[in-house]
Amino acid sequence: MSTAASETHDLSPAPAAGRARYPSLAGKRVVITGGGSGIGEGLVEAFVEQGARVAFVDIVDGPSHALVERLSGDAAHVPLYLRCDVTDIASLKTTLSAIEEQLGGIDVLINNAASDDRHSIAEVTPDYWDERMAVNLRHQFFAAQAVVPAMKRAGGGVILNFGSISWHLALADLVLYQTAKAAVEGLTRSLARDLGRFDIRVNTIVPGNVKTPRQMKWYTPEGEAEIVAAQCLDARIMPVDVAALVLFLASDDARMCTSHDYFVDAGWR
């Protein structure tokens, strides 16, 4: 392993003034699931900086309220947090309806919420299978189903589903997570076909290994170095890098982008 490949480098987020600006996102009504921490937190911050009207759901109250407070000072629109367990579909639909009422519609849905708990094949029970599908796949469909009427009334919209590089790499101890995330790409293709004539664009975001507090639970410094060595780029992917791609795909600049999978993985394949 070369010295360059074995080193890890944090990518410091560019100052807000130095990031790309998308005028079409100003005032857009954006819903983000799992927005209280990790990649989701980066997405909330990025859309708030664009002047969007952001609502996000999560089950982590402390970090979510802290995020709202942190972003409230300079925000054109203070983000709205609603507690919601996305595996409870009735609650998810009620919450999305409340968000639609408060924002006056929904233009962008980002299905980010997920959980990549490790497990062996022998540990999987039917109940655990159902629970993992509920956490990582089922809610993406029902959230999309819930927001489509508002998008149709508005004359269009954007749905961005989060997949994962894990199944493309066949990583160990993630069989259910990878099964769900592989299905997300099929879900995206199907929704894009059925909704395209209503000018609703649907794409999948496929992150590589993003440096978040949760992911750091799984990796030692040596493990991080192995990830960087397997990538084409000698750096760790940060939430801001994922957000940069999401912003573009949510904007009108990406008006002809739909039904595809977009990777931000530093070439880790």
VEXDO-222611 format. One line per 3 residues: number of its first residue (from 1); for each residue x, y, z of N, C-alpha, C. Coordinates in steps of 0.05 Angstrom, whole numbers, plus 5000, padded with zeros to 4 digits. Each point is the difference from the previous one (the first is absolute). Last residue first. Layout:
// VEXDO-222611
NUM = X:Y:Z:X:Y:Z:X:Y:Z | ...;
This chain:
// VEXDO-222611
269 = 4697:5023:4866:4986:4978:4988:5019:4983:4984 | 4999:5096:5047:5004:4976:5017:4984:4977:4988 | 5014:5101:4978:5010:4978:4983:5005:4974:5014;
266 = 4960:5079:5039:5029:5004:4997:5012:4978:4983 | 4904:5016:5018:5014:4979:5015:5031:5001:4998 | 4898:5032:4968:5020:5018:5012:5017:4983:5019;
263 = 4923:4982:4913:5019:4992:5021:5017:5024:5009 | 4899:4978:4952:5022:5019:5000:5018:4994:5024 | 4917:4954:4934:5015:4998:5025:5025:5017:4998;
260 = 4898:5007:4945:5028:4991:5001:5011:5000:5028 | 4914:5036:4960:5001:4971:4996:5028:4988:5001 | 4993:5104:4976:4982:4984:5014:5005:4970:4995;
257 = 5027:5109:4970:5013:4977:5013:4979:4985:5016 | 4991:5085:4951:4998:4977:4982:5013:4975:5012 | 4999:5086:5045:4972:4996:4992:4996:4975:4982;
254 = 5072:5048:5059:4999:4972:4994:4973:4991:4988 | 5016:5089:5028:5022:4995:4982:5001:4971:4991 | 4939:5035:5066:4990:5000:4972:5023:4996:4980;
251 = 5010:4958:5100:4997:5026:4987:4989:4998:4972 | 5025:4927:5060:4975:5012:5008:4994:5025:4985 | 5082:4954:4987:4978:4984:4989:4973:5010:5008;
248 = 5078:5045:5033:4999:5001:4971:4975:4985:4990 | 5019:4994:5092:4991:5027:4992:4996:5002:4970 | 5039:4922:5034:4971:5001:5005:4989:5027:4992;
245 = 5093:4987:4997:4987:4985:4979:4970:5002:5003 | 5051:5039:5067:5006:5014:4975:4986:4986:4977 | 4999:4960:5086:4981:5022:4998:5004:5015:4973;
242 = 5062:4934:5025:4974:4987:4992:4980:5022:4995 | 5080:5028:5034:5005:4990:4973:4975:4987:4989 | 5003:5030:5090:4998:5023:4982:5004:4991:4970;
239 = 5012:4937:5073:4972:5006:4993:4997:5023:4980 | 5091:4948:4993:4987:5014:5022:4970:5005:4992 | 5091:4931:4972:4975:5014:4992:4986:5011:5024;
236 = 5108:4984:4992:4975:4989:5011:4977:5016:4989 | 5096:4984:4948:4986:5017:5019:4976:4985:5010 | 5065:4986:4918:5012:4997:5027:4986:5020:5019;
233 = 4963:4947:4907:5008:5026:5011:5009:4996:5029 | 4969:4927:4949:5018:5013:4980:5011:5026:5012 | 4973:4915:5065:4988:5021:4983:5020:5010:4979;
230 = 5023:4936:5068:4983:4988:4980:4987:5020:4982 | 5054:5028:5073:5017:4985:4982:4984:4987:4977 | 4955:5042:5072:5012:5020:4982:5018:4987:4979;
227 = 4962:4944:5066:4979:5011:4982:5012:5020:4981 | 5056:4964:5066:4994:4980:4980:4978:5010:4980 | 5023:5053:5074:5022:5001:4981:4995:4979:4977;
224 = 4941:5002:5074:4997:5024:4983:5021:5001:4978 | 5008:4933:5064:4977:4995:4982:4995:5023:4982 | 5065:5010:5067:5010:4982:4979:4978:4993:4980;
221 = 4978:5052:5076:5016:5016:4981:5011:4982:4977 | 4912:4961:5039:5025:5009:5013:5015:5018:4981 | 4890:4977:4999:5027:5000:4988:5021:5011:5018;
218 = 4902:4993:5015:5007:4974:4988:5029:4999:4992 | 4955:5077:5039:4996:4978:5019:5012:4974:4989 | 4993:5080:4948:5025:4998:5015:4998:4979:5022;
215 = 4924:5024:4948:5019:4983:4985:5026:4996:5015 | 4936:5059:5037:4990:4972:5000:5020:4982:4986 | 5017:5094:5001:5004:4987:5026:4991:4971:5001;
212 = 5029:5034:4905:4980:5010:5019:5006:4987:5027 | 5039:5001:4894:5010:5003:5027:4980:5014:5018 | 4984:4934:4912:5000:5028:5008:5009:5002:5029;
209 = 5006:4930:4913:5002:5000:5029:5004:5029:5009 | 4949:4994:4911:5021:4981:5009:5001:5000:5030 | 4909:5025:4944:5024:5010:5013:5020:4977:5004;
206 = 4915:5022:4933:5015:4977:5010:5026:5010:5013 | 4895:5035:4966:5026:5008:5009:5014:4976:5012 | 4915:5008:4925:5012:4988:5024:5027:5012:5005;
203 = 4904:5038:4950:5026:4990:4997:5010:4987:5027 | 4910:5050:4941:5008:4982:5022:5027:4989:4994 | 4922:5084:4970:5025:4986:4995:5008:4983:5024;
200 = 4908:5045:4953:5012:4993:5026:5024:4983:4994 | 4932:5037:4937:5024:5016:5005:5011:4996:5028 | 4929:4950:4956:4991:5022:5017:5023:5018:5008;
197 = 5014:4923:4948:4982:5016:4984:4987:5022:5017 | 5059:4935:5041:5014:5019:4982:4981:5018:4985 | 4983:4924:5064:4995:5028:5007:5012:5020:4981;
194 = 5007:4902:4992:4972:5005:5005:4994:5030:5005 | 5091:4969:4987:4984:4994:4977:4971:5008:5003 | 5059:5009:5073:5007:5019:4979:4983:4996:4975;
191 = 4993:4938:5072:4986:5026:5006:5006:5020:4978 | 5045:4918:4994:4971:4996:4996:4985:5026:5005 | 5094:4997:5015:4994:4997:4972:4970:4998:4995;
188 = 5029:5003:5090:5005:5025:4986:4993:4998:4970 | 4998:4922:5052:4978:5018:5007:5002:5026:4985 | 5071:4940:4994:4977:4991:4984:4976:5017:5005;
185 = 5075:5016:5052:5006:5008:4973:4978:4991:4981 | 4996:4974:5090:4995:5029:4998:5005:5009:4971 | 5021:4911:5029:4972:5004:4992:4993:5030:4996;
182 = 5084:4975:5035:4999:4992:4972:4972:5005:4989 | 5012:5013:5091:5012:5022:4984:5002:4993:4970 | 4967:4935:5062:4983:5023:4999:5010:5022:4982;
179 = 5055:4925:5016:4976:4992:4985:4981:5023:4997 | 5075:5012:5054:5007:5001:4971:4977:4991:4983 | 4990:4997:5094:5004:5028:4991:5005:5001:4970;
176 = 4997:4915:5039:4973:5012:4998:5002:5029:4991 | 5082:4952:5011:4984:4988:4980:4972:5013:4997 | 5092:5015:5047:4979:5021:4994:4979:4989:4981;
173 = 5089:4962:5031:4983:5004:5023:4979:5021:4996 | 5082:5005:4931:4992:4978:5018:4981:5010:5022 | 5009:5039:4895:5013:5002:5026:4989:4978:5019;
170 = 4993:5026:4898:4995:4975:5014:5015:4999:5027 | 4991:5073:4931:5026:4989:5009:4997:4973:5013 | 4925:5048:4970:5017:5000:4977:5027:4987:5006;
167 = 4938:5016:5069:4993:4976:4985:5016:4998:4974 | 5014:5076:5058:5007:4975:5013:4994:4975:4983 | 4983:5098:4984:5021:4986:4985:5005:4972:5011;
164 = 4905:5054:5006:5025:4995:5014:5019:4986:4982 | 4904:5068:4998:5009:4972:4998:5025:4997:5017 | 4915:5075:4997:5027:4993:5006:5005:4970:4999;
161 = 4931:5073:4946:5002:4977:5018:5029:4994:5006 | 4936:5086:4963:5027:4989:5000:5001:4978:5022 | 4926:5064:4938:5003:4980:5021:5028:4988:4997;
158 = 4940:5093:4964:5024:4983:5000:4999:4981:5023 | 4925:5061:4932:5014:4997:5026:5024:4982:4996 | 4901:5052:4951:5025:4985:4999:5013:4998:5027;
155 = 4916:5045:4982:5010:4998:4973:5027:4987:4998 | 4938:5015:5077:5020:5022:4996:5011:4999:4972 | 4939:4933:5029:4986:5026:5001:5019:5023:4994;
152 = 5037:4914:5008:4984:5002:4976:4985:5027:4999 | 5049:4980:5076:5018:5006:4978:4984:5002:4974 | 4954:4974:5077:5008:5028:5003:5018:5008:4977;
149 = 4974:4908:5005:4977:5018:4993:5008:5030:5002 | 5067:4934:5025:4995:5003:4972:4975:5017:4994 | 5036:4971:5088:5006:5027:4990:4992:5004:4971;
146 = 4988:4915:5048:4986:5021:5015:5005:5028:4988 | 5045:4922:4965:4971:4998:4995:4985:5023:5013 | 5091:4991:5020:4996:5009:4972:4970:5000:4993;
143 = 5023:4963:5082:5005:5029:5001:4996:5012:4972 | 4996:4908:5007:4976:5012:5011:5003:5030:5004 | 5074:4948:4967:4977:4999:4982:4977:5015:5011;
140 = 5075:4993:5054:5007:5016:4976:4976:5000:4981 | 4999:4946:5079:4992:5028:5004:5006:5017:4976 | 5028:4907:5002:4971:5004:4998:4992:5029:5001;
137 = 5095:4971:5011:4988:4999:4973:4971:5010:5000 | 5062:4992:5079:5017:5007:4978:4987:5002:4973 | 4958:4977:5088:5018:5022:5005:5014:5010:4975;
134 = 4942:4924:4996:4984:5024:5008:5018:5024:5004 | 5039:4916:4983:4988:5011:4976:4983:5025:5006 | 5038:4955:5073:5021:5013:4983:4989:5010:4974;
131 = 4942:4952:5058:5008:5026:5012:5021:5014:4984 | 4971:4914:4973:4979:5020:4996:5008:5027:5011 | 5059:4928:5015:4999:5006:4972:4979:5022:4995;
128 = 5005:4964:5085:5022:5019:4996:5001:5008:4970 | 4936:4936:5026:4993:5026:5011:5023:5020:4995 | 5013:4910:4972:4980:5013:4984:4993:5028:5011;
125 = 5097:4970:5023:4974:4987:5005:4980:5014:4981 | 5115:4992:5010:4976:5012:4988:4976:4982:5005 | 5095:4982:5024:4984:5016:5019:4973:5009:4990;
122 = 5068:4952:4947:4988:4983:5020:4982:5015:5020 | 5052:5046:4934:4978:4986:4988:4985:4983:5021 | 5050:5086:5037:5008:4976:4985:4975:4987:4988;
119 = 5020:5108:5024:4987:4976:5009:5011:4976:4983 | 5002:5119:5022:5013:4976:4990:4986:4975:5012 | 4958:5101:4978:5009:4982:5021:5012:4975:4988;
116 = 4967:5091:4961:5017:4979:4989:5011:4982:5022 | 4913:5072:4975:5017:4989:5022:5015:4976:4990 | 4938:5096:4965:5008:4973:4997:5016:4991:5024;
113 = 4951:5093:4943:5000:4984:5025:5007:4971:4994 | 4986:5072:4933:5027:4995:5010:5001:4980:5023 | 4939:5046:4919:4997:4976:5016:5027:4991:5010;
110 = 4954:5095:4963:5025:4985:5001:4997:4978:5020 | 4935:5072:4937:5002:4979:5021:5027:4987:4998 | 4949:5097:4963:5023:4982:4999:4997:4981:5024;
107 = 4932:5064:4983:5013:5000:4974:5022:4979:4997 | 4905:5025:5060:5025:4987:5001:5012:4998:4972 | 4922:5066:5061:5006:4981:4978:5027:4987:5005;
104 = 4966:5065:5060:4983:5007:4977:5006:4983:4975 | 5035:4997:5094:5017:5013:4979:4984:5009:4976 | 4956:4957:5075:5016:5023:5011:5016:5014:4978;
101 = 4949:4922:4977:4982:5022:5008:5016:5024:5010 | 5047:4922:4978:4989:5012:4976:4982:5024:5007 | 5034:4949:5071:5021:5016:4987:4989:5014:4975;
98 = 4944:4939:5043:5003:5024:5017:5021:5018:4988 | 4988:4917:4959:4976:5017:4995:5002:5026:5016 | 5065:4935:5015:5004:5013:4974:4977:5017:4992;
95 = 4993:4950:5079:5020:5020:5003:5005:5014:4974 | 4941:4927:5001:4989:5023:5015:5020:5022:5002 | 5029:4920:4961:4981:5014:4982:4988:5024:5014;
92 = 5057:4946:5051:5015:5013:4978:4981:5016:4982 | 4963:4945:5068:5012:5024:5011:5015:5016:4978 | 4966:4917:4975:4977:5018:5006:5011:5026:5011;
89 = 5062:4932:4985:4991:5012:4975:4977:5019:5005 | 5084:4966:5056:4972:5002:5006:4987:5015:4977 | 5092:4992:5001:4990:4973:4997:4970:4998:5007;
86 = 5052:5081:5008:4992:4994:4973:4990:4972:4995 | 4998:5069:5085:5012:4974:4994:4990:4991:4973 | 5007:5103:5043:4985:4979:4986:5017:4976:4997;
83 = 4996:5112:5037:5008:4973:5008:4982:4980:4985 | 5027:5099:4966:4978:4985:5011:5010:4972:5006 | 5039:5107:4974:5005:4973:5008:4975:4987:5011;
80 = 5035:5087:4932:4979:4989:5017:5006:4971:5006 | 5062:5094:4971:4990:4973:4994:4980:4991:5021 | 5014:5103:4968:5009:4982:5021:4990:4972:4995;
77 = 5022:5078:4929:4977:4985:5010:5011:4980:5021 | 5060:5061:4968:4977:5014:4988:4974:4987:5009 | 5091:4994:5060:4984:4987:4980:4978:5018:4989;
74 = 5072:5011:5071:5003:5013:4974:4981:4989:4978 | 4995:4969:5094:5010:5027:5001:4999:5014:4973 | 4977:4905:5021:4979:5020:5001:5010:5029:4997;
71 = 5046:4910:5005:4995:5012:4974:4981:5023:5000 | 5024:4951:5080:5025:5008:4988:4995:5015:4974 | 4926:4960:5046:5011:5024:5014:5025:5011:4986;
68 = 4964:4920:4967:4982:5022:4995:5010:5025:5013 | 5046:4922:5020:5005:5008:4972:4982:5024:4993 | 4988:4960:5084:5025:5015:5000:5006:5009:4971;
65 = 4927:4944:5012:4994:5026:5011:5025:5018:5000 | 5012:4911:4974:4983:5014:4981:4993:5028:5009 | 5051:4940:5056:5015:5011:4977:4983:5015:4980;
62 = 4952:4961:5074:5021:5018:5009:5016:5012:4977 | 4932:4932:4983:4990:5027:5007:5023:5019:5006 | 4988:4911:4940:5019:5009:5019:4994:5030:5007;
59 = 4954:4946:4934:4992:4991:5026:5020:5008:5022 | 4965:5046:4900:5020:4983:5012:4988:4990:5026 | 4982:5072:4907:4990:4982:5020:5022:4982:5010;
56 = 4986:5105:4948:5013:4974:5002:4988:4984:5023 | 4989:5093:4928:4989:4985:5023:5014:4973:5000 | 5017:5104:4950:5007:4972:5006:4984:4990:5024;
53 = 5010:5078:4919:4983:4996:5024:5002:4970:5007 | 5079:5059:4946:4976:4983:4998:4985:5000:5027 | 5086:5045:4974:4975:5016:5003:4975:4983:4997;
50 = 5095:4972:5001:4990:5008:4974:4975:5017:5001 | 5041:4963:5079:5018:5020:4988:4991:5010:4973 | 4953:4929:5041:4995:5025:5014:5017:5022:4989;
47 = 5016:4914:4969:4976:5012:4988:4992:5026:5014 | 5075:4952:5033:5005:5009:4973:4975:5013:4988 | 4995:4961:5087:5016:5024:5000:5003:5011:4971;
44 = 4957:4917:5010:4984:5021:5011:5015:5027:4999 | 5048:4923:4976:4980:5007:4980:4982:5023:5009 | 5064:4963:5059:5013:5015:4979:4981:5009:4979;
41 = 4968:4943:5067:5006:5027:5011:5013:5017:4979 | 4985:4911:4977:4976:5015:5001:5004:5028:5011 | 5071:4936:5001:4995:5012:4973:4975:5017:5000;
38 = 5024:4987:5097:5014:4987:4978:4995:5014:4973 | 4923:5017:5070:5029:4995:5004:5012:4989:4975 | 4906:5028:5007:5011:5010:5025:5030:4996:5004;
35 = 4931:4974:4927:5016:5024:4997:5014:5010:5024 | 4938:4923:4962:5025:4995:5013:5019:5024:5000 | 4931:5013:4928:4997:4980:5021:5028:4994:5012;
32 = 4957:5089:4947:5023:4982:5003:4994:4981:5022 | 4951:5079:4929:4996:4981:5023:5023:4980:5000 | 4973:5105:4956:5017:4976:4999:4995:4984:5026;
29 = 4967:5087:4932:4991:4986:5024:5012:4972:5000 | 5036:5098:4955:4989:4973:4995:4994:4986:5027 | 5042:5089:4990:4972:4998:5005:4988:4972:4994;
26 = 5089:5015:4955:4991:5020:5019:4969:4999:5002 | 5053:4949:4937:4994:4987:5025:4989:5020:5021 | 5030:5024:4910:4974:4985:4999:4993:4987:5026;
23 = 5085:5046:4985:4977:5018:5005:4973:4986:5000 | 5099:4966:5025:4979:4992:4981:4975:5018:5005 | 5115:4995:5020:4974:5011:5007:4980:4992:4978;
20 = 5103:4963:5040:4981:5005:4978:4974:5010:5011 | 5084:5019:5062:4986:4977:4989:4982:5008:4977 | 5053:5059:5059:5015:4988:4978:4987:4976:4987;
17 = 4965:5050:5075:5002:5019:4978:5015:4988:4976 | 4992:4952:5082:4974:5001:4986:5002:5018:4976 | 5089:4952:5031:4982:5021:5011:4975:5001:4983;
14 = 5047:4906:4999:5006:5027:4990:4981:5020:5013 | 5031:4909:5049:4979:5011:4983:5009:5028:4990 | 5071:4924:5023:4986:5021:5013:4980:5012:4982;
11 = 5044:4902:5003:4993:5021:4981:4985:5022:5015 | 5075:4924:5036:4973:5011:5002:4997:5022:4979 | 5066:4914:4996:4999:5029:5000:4971:5009:5003;
8 = 5074:4909:5013:4973:5009:4996:5000:5031:5003 | 5077:4920:4969:4993:5023:5016:4970:5007:4995 | 5048:4931:4953:4994:4992:5028:4992:5022:5017;
5 = 5026:5010:4908:4975:4985:5001:4993:4993:5029 | 5082:5044:4981:4978:5018:4993:4973:4985:5004 | 5081:4952:5012:4995:5019:5021:4976:5017:4995;
2 = 4999:4903:4956:5017:5024:4999:4994:5019:5023 | 4993:4890:4997:4983:5024:5000:5018:5025:5000;
